[in-house]
Amino acid sequence: MVFNRKGRRGFNEGVVREATLRGRPSLTLGLLTLALTASFASAQTSNIQERLENAAALIRDNRIAEAEQQLKIILKTTPNQPVALNLLGTVRAQQGRLNDAEDLLTRAAKIDPSLVAVHMNLAFLYLLRNLPEKTIAELKEVVRLDPNSVEGNYKLSRLLLARGQLDDSIAILERAKSGRSASVVFLPLLGDAYLKKGNPDKAEENYLLALATQKNNADAMLGLAKVSQSRGDTRAAQGYVAQARQLAGNSPDLRYKVGVTALALGNFDDAQTDLEQAVKLKPNDSAYLIALGAAWLKKPDLVVAEQVFRRALELQPDSAQAQMYFGYVLFNH
């Protein structure tokens, strides 16, 4: 927009007059209309982008209701906006509406199959639903789209390791370990994979490399404790567990790992203390409760163990591990 010679605000009259004299007024009008349309579309896109960023920030701040309202406004005008569908799927998952979440996320994935975030969210959703094959498929898609994804590679290799697919897990971790996004987070997990495969030397190599990179790496210390135990060096194993315990602080995840390692080493009193602290910090995690119940079984105290396993089943009724332990306690009580 410019000022013409008469001082009136408007389009440049010279351009319009020249086009008209050439007999092409419709062309000029079309160009002006196109410019206005493009400008409006650009403004609308910018507005949607701002709303999406705002909704994502609200989700991060756990302001779920506000995020939902923002996303509904976007989807009312652009119902096939894949990022909005993905974010609303995240909202639905946090609300416990898993069927709705899956519908929204799969719809977003069909509209834009290259959207990494939606595949990561689908993987998380399928993990919640205890569908490991679907989880693995989505994580493989994440890694295919973004080979340097630390989160994607880590979660995929960890799940494969948990399912006993050791060679596949090791292959992913070795590639990630030497890749552009190499991260110390891969090293303890790679050590775990080699230890599970029966190669304590390779396991130790990766645990020590993790400690050389990050001297206070509790996961690496716990791994070295297992290596020491496998070699019959109980004193060294207990020393590593003690160091990891000092680092655990108020981290429920680390407290749990320390407790499980102590349990495996036969330090039942320490394991019980560590696992009780983990449960106190995170009372609604069934895995923590199952491990604590196992520690009470080692005491042995079947009465307390029964109470703990019963609580675990209340949180996760379909847990085969909790069902097995609970059945054992009832049978032997």
N, C-alpha and C positions, 0 to 999 in steps of 0.2 A: 504494500500500500504506500502510495506517494502523494505529494501535493502537486496539483496541476498549476498552470499559469495563473488561473483566477483565484488560486488559494484554496480551492475546494478540495476536500479529501476524497480520493477515489482512485480508480485505475488510471494509468497513463493514457490520456485521450489520443495522443499521437499514434500509439500502437493500434488502437481500435480503429481510428480513422483510416489509417493506411490499409489495413486489412479490408475494411469496408469498400474503399475505392477500388480495390483489386477484385471485388465481387465475391469475397469469401467471409462474410460476417458469421455464417454458421460455424465455420472452422474455428474462428476466434472464440466464439461463445463456447464451443465444445472444449477448447483448450482451457478456458477459464473454469468451466464446470469440472473438468478433470483435475485441475489444480486444487480447486476447493474440496473436491471429494478426497483427493490424496491427503490434503491437510487435515481433514476431519478424521480420516482413517488413522493417520499417524497419531493424532491427539487421543483417539479412542484406544489405540494400542498402548500408548504411554500410560493412560489411565488404568487399563487392565493390569499392566505390569506393576504399577504402584500398588494396586489393590492386592495383587499376588504376593508381592514382597511384604506388605503389611500383614496379610493373613499368615504367611510363614513365620513372621516375627511373633505374632500372637500365639501360634501353636508352640513355638519355642518357649514362650513365657507361660505356657499352660493356661492361656485365656481362650479356652476351646469354644465357648459359646459365641464370643465376639468373632473369632476366626470363621466359624460356621456361617455367620451372617454375611461377612465379607465375600465368602466363596459363593453363597447363594445368589448374591447380587451379580457377580461375574457370570455365573452359569445361566442366569435368567436371560442375559443378552447374548452370550456365546456358550451354548450348551455343550459344545464339543471341545472346549478349551482343555487340553490334556493336563496341563500343570494344575489347573483348578480342580479337575477330577481327582488327580493324584493327592492333592492336599486335603480334599474333602474325604477321600478314602482313609487318609491318616486320621482325620478327626473321628470318623466312624469307628475305626479300630480302637481308638482311645476311649470311645464311649461304650465299647464292648459289643457293638453292632457289626459282628464279623462278616455276616452274609452281605450286608450293604457295602461294607468296606471292600470285599472281594469284587462285587459287581462294579463298583466305581473304578477300582484299580485295573481290572482286566479291560474295562472300556477305555481307560487312558492308554493302556499298553497297545491296544488295537489301533487307536488313532495315531499314536506316535511310538512305534516299537523301539526307537532309539533313545527313549527317555530313561536314563540309567536309574534315576530316583524311583520310578514306579516299579522297576524290577526288584530293587532293594526292598521296597515296602511290601511287595508281594512275597518275597522270601521271608520277611519277618512275620507276615500274616500266616503263611503256611507253617512256619515254625511254631507259632502259637497254637495252631490246629493239629500239631503233631503229624505233619505230612512231610516227612524228610525228603522223599523223592522229588516232590514239587519244589521244596525249598532249595534243593541242590540244583534243579533245573534253572530256577530264577537266578541263583548266585552265579551259575556258569554263564548266563546271559549278561549279568553285570560285568564279569571279567572279560567276556568277549567284546563288549562295547567299550570297556575301559580297562585294558590289560594292566594298567598301573594302579588300579584301585586297591589301596591298602585294606580298607574295610572288606571289600568283596573277596579278595584273595585270602584274607585271614579267616573270615567266617566260613568260606567254602572249604578250606583245608581243615579247619577245626571240626566241621560237621563230618567230613569224610573220615577223619581220624576217629571220631566217636563211633562211627559205623564200622570201623575195622578196615576201611579201604586205605591201608597204609601207604602202598606204593603211589596211589593217586595223590594222596595228601602230601607226601614227600616231594613229588614232582612239582606240585604247585608252589610249595614253600621254597624249594631250591631255586626255582625260577624267580620268585618274588624276592628272595634274599639277594640275588645278584642283579636285579633289575634297577631301573632308574629311580623307582620309588622305594628302594631298599630301606627297611625299617627294622629297628631292634625288636619290634613286637613279634616278628616272624621267628626269631632265633630260639626262644624257649619252647615254642610250639614244635619247631623242627626237632629240637632235642627230645621232646616227648614222643614224637613219631618214631625216631630212631630207637629210643629206649623200648617202646612198645614192640618194635620190630626185632628186638633182641640184639641191638648193636650199641652197647653202653659207651664204647669209645667215640663213635660219631655223635652220640648224645652229649657226652661230656664236652666235646669240641665246640658244639654250638652253645651250650650253657656258658662255657668260659668266654666265648666270643661275645655273648650278650653282656656278661659282667664287665668285660674289657670296654665295651661301648657305654654301658650304664651300670656303674658299680653298685647301685642300690636296687638292682632288679630282683625282686622277691621271687618271681617265677623261676628265674635261673637258679637261685639258691635252693629252692624246693626241688628242682630237677637234679641238682648236684647231690642233694640228700638222698634221692632215689638211686642215683648211680652208686653212691657210697654204700648204701644198703645192699645193693645187688652184688657188691664186691666183699660184703661181710664187714665193712668198716662202720660199725654202729656209732662209734664216738664221733666220727666226722659227720655222719648223717644227722645226728642230734645237734651238732654245732651249726650246721646249715639251717636246720629248722628254727633254732633259737634266733639266728640272725634275721630270718624271714619274719618271725613273730614280732621282732622289734620294729620292723618296717611296716607291718600291717596296720598299726594304729587303729583307726575307726573305719577302715575299709571292710565292709561285710564280705566282699568277694575274696579279698586276701585272707581274712580271718578263716573263711570257709576252706580255702586251699591249704592253709597251714594246718587246720584241724584234720582234714582228710589225709594229708601227708603224715601227720603224727599218728593217726589211726592205723595207717598202713605200716608204720614202723613199730607198732605195738605200744606206743606211749598213750595209753587209754585215758589217763587222768588229764594229761595236757590236751588231748584231742577233745575231750568233753568240755573243758574250759573254753577252748578256742571256738568250738561249734556253738556253745551256748551264747558266746559273745556275738557270733555271726547272726544267730537267730534273733537276738535282742536288737541288733542294728537293722535287721531286715526280716521281720517276723512272718511275712506272708510268702516266703520262698519255700516251696515243698522240698526242693533238693537239699536245702540246709537242714530241714527237719529230718529228712531220711538219714542223712549222715549223722546227725545228733542221736537219733534212735539207734543207729548201728553202734555208736559209741557206748550207749547205755546197755546194749546187749552184751558188750564185751566186759562190762563191770563184774558180774551181770546183774541187771536190775530190770526184770521183765515188766514190772508194774509201770515204771516210768517210761520204758521203751514203748509200751502199748499206748500210753497217752500221746506220746510224740508221733507215732505212726498214724494214730487216729486223726490227729490234727493235720498231718500231711495229706491224708486221704480226703479230708474236708476241703482242702485247698485244691487238690488235683485228684478227683475220684478215679480217673482212668490210668493213674500211674501204676504200671505193672510192678515196679520195684517196691513201691509202698504197699501194694496189695500182698506181695510175696512176704515181706517182712511182717506185716500185720497178721497174716495167716500163720506164720511161724510162731509168733508170740502167743496167739490164741491157742495154738495146738500144744505149746509147751508150758503154758501158764498153769 
